[in-house]
Amino acid sequence: MSRVAPLIAALALAAGPVAADDLARSLDAARTAYDAGDLQAALEELDNAREHIQTARAERLAAFLPAPRDGWERTVNLSPADPIGGIAVSGIYSDEGTTFTLTLVADSPLITGFAGMMRDAGLMTQMGQIRVIDEKVFIDNGGELTTVVGDRVLVQAGGATPTQMSHHLAAMDFDALAGFGS
């Protein structure tokens, strides 16, 4: 058995049902290329498989964006290949005359450092006003609300008044979001 087979099996299990056919094709093509000795093609197909999995993860993260309140609309954007690592999704919420963006970024290396700062009350007060929304502490930095959930997911809302955004933020399931990817 080749050494690439366990990696292919792990990638297949991680993806779940989203784009399973495309994922399976990429994994099969990687295995075929590897068995034929074409390591470059095998790597390219594994990269394709990784993109399918990242897209599936982004879709799962987007499910944590709250539904729009009555009278509001939401547009969801996925960024499964965040340039600084991790994945990012955003919801653009709008009603007549007001628009704001709610962004979730998961598993970025930058979040780890920021999460440590969020545990230090002194640092938090230096970064902005403290707001509590549905028992979750946010930093209000000039109308942009930011928190970290489960030391892995950055939640950031900006573009409207904190009160308008807090109504949507209060509808989020922060406990479930803390377990994202588990």
C-alpha positions in Angstrom: 0.0 0.0 0.0 1.4 3.4 -0.9 2.0 6.1 1.7 -0.4 8.5 -0.1 -3.4 6.2 0.4 -4.0 7.1 4.1 -3.9 10.8 3.2 -6.4 10.2 0.4 -8.7 8.3 2.8 -8.4 11.0 5.4 -9.3 13.7 2.9 -12.3 11.8 1.7 -13.6 11.4 5.3 -13.1 15.0 6.1 -15.1 16.3 3.2 -18.5 14.9 4.0 -21.3 14.8 1.4 -20.6 18.3 -0.1 -19.2 17.9 -3.6 -18.5 14.3 -2.9 -18.4 13.3 -6.5 -15.9 16.0 -7.4 -13.8 15.1 -4.3 -13.9 11.4 -5.1 -12.8 12.2 -8.7 -9.9 14.3 -7.5 -8.8 11.7 -5.0 -9.1 8.9 -7.6 -7.1 10.9 -10.1 -4.4 11.6 -7.4 -4.1 7.9 -6.7 -4.0 7.0 -10.4 -1.3 9.7 -11.0 0.7 8.6 -8.0 0.5 4.9 -9.0 1.7 5.9 -12.5 4.7 7.8 -11.0 3.4 11.3 -12.0 3.9 13.0 -8.7 3.2 16.5 -10.0 -0.2 15.5 -11.3 -0.9 13.6 -8.0 -0.1 16.8 -6.0 -2.3 18.9 -8.3 -5.2 16.5 -7.8 -4.7 16.5 -4.0 -4.7 20.3 -4.2 -8.1 20.1 -6.0 -9.4 17.7 -3.3 -8.2 20.1 -0.6 -10.1 23.0 -2.3 -13.3 20.8 -2.4 -12.9 20.2 1.4 -12.2 23.9 2.1 -15.3 24.9 0.2 -17.3 22.4 2.2 -15.9 23.8 5.4 -16.7 27.4 4.3 -20.3 26.3 3.6 -20.6 24.8 7.1 -19.2 28.0 8.6 -21.6 30.1 6.6 -24.5 28.1 8.3 -23.6 30.0 11.5 -24.4 33.4 10.0 -27.8 34.4 11.5 -30.9 34.6 9.3 -31.8 38.1 8.4 -34.3 39.8 10.7 -37.7 40.8 9.4 -37.3 43.4 6.7 -33.6 42.6 6.1 -31.9 40.7 3.4 -28.7 38.7 3.5 -26.2 37.8 0.8 -23.6 35.2 1.8 -20.0 35.2 0.4 -17.6 32.2 0.8 -13.8 32.6 0.9 -12.6 29.0 1.4 -9.0 30.0 0.6 -8.4 32.9 3.0 -4.9 34.3 2.0 -3.7 34.4 5.7 -4.8 30.8 6.3 -8.1 29.4 7.5 -11.5 30.1 5.9 -13.7 33.1 5.9 -17.3 33.7 5.1 -19.4 36.9 5.3 -23.0 37.9 5.3 -24.0 41.3 3.9 -27.2 42.3 5.7 -29.3 45.2 4.3 -32.6 46.8 4.8 -33.9 50.1 3.4 -30.9 52.4 3.8 -28.7 50.3 6.1 -26.1 47.8 5.2 -23.5 46.0 7.3 -21.2 43.0 7.0 -20.9 40.1 9.4 -17.7 38.2 8.8 -16.6 34.8 10.3 -12.9 33.7 10.0 -12.0 30.3 11.3 -8.6 28.7 11.9 -6.5 31.6 10.8 -3.1 31.8 12.6 -3.8 35.4 13.4 -6.9 34.5 15.5 -4.8 32.6 18.1 -2.9 35.8 19.0 -6.1 37.9 19.0 -7.9 35.3 21.2 -5.2 35.8 23.8 -5.7 39.5 23.8 -9.5 39.0 24.2 -8.8 37.2 27.5 -7.0 40.2 28.9 -9.5 42.8 30.2 -6.9 45.5 30.2 -5.9 45.0 26.6 -9.6 44.8 25.6 -10.4 48.2 27.0 -7.4 49.7 25.2 -8.8 48.3 21.9 -12.2 49.9 22.3 -15.4 50.0 24.3 -16.6 46.7 25.7 -20.1 45.6 24.7 -21.9 42.4 25.9 -24.3 40.9 23.4 -26.2 37.8 24.4 -23.6 37.1 27.2 -20.7 37.4 24.6 -18.1 40.1 25.1 -17.4 42.2 22.0 -14.9 45.0 21.4 -16.6 48.1 19.8 -13.9 49.9 17.9 -15.5 52.8 16.3 -18.7 50.9 15.6 -17.0 47.7 14.4 -17.9 44.8 16.8 -15.3 42.1 17.2 -15.0 38.9 19.3 -13.4 35.5 19.2 -15.4 32.3 19.8 -13.7 29.2 21.0 -10.3 30.6 20.4 -10.7 29.7 16.7 -13.4 31.8 15.1 -13.2 35.6 14.7 -16.6 37.3 14.5 -16.7 40.8 13.2 -19.5 43.1 12.3 -19.2 46.6 10.8 -21.1 49.1 8.7 -24.1 49.9 10.8 -24.8 51.1 14.3 -23.8 48.6 17.1 -27.5 48.4 18.0 -28.6 47.3 14.5 -25.8 44.8 14.3 -26.3 43.5 17.8 -29.8 42.3 17.0 -28.4 40.0 14.4 -25.4 39.0 16.5 -27.7 38.0 19.4 -29.3 35.5 17.1 -26.1 33.6 16.6 -25.5 30.2 18.3 -22.0 31.0 19.8 -21.9 27.7 21.7 -22.3 25.7 18.5 -19.9 28.0 16.7 -17.3 27.3 19.4 -17.4 23.7 18.2 -17.1 24.4 14.5 -15.0 21.8 12.7 -15.1 19.3 15.6 
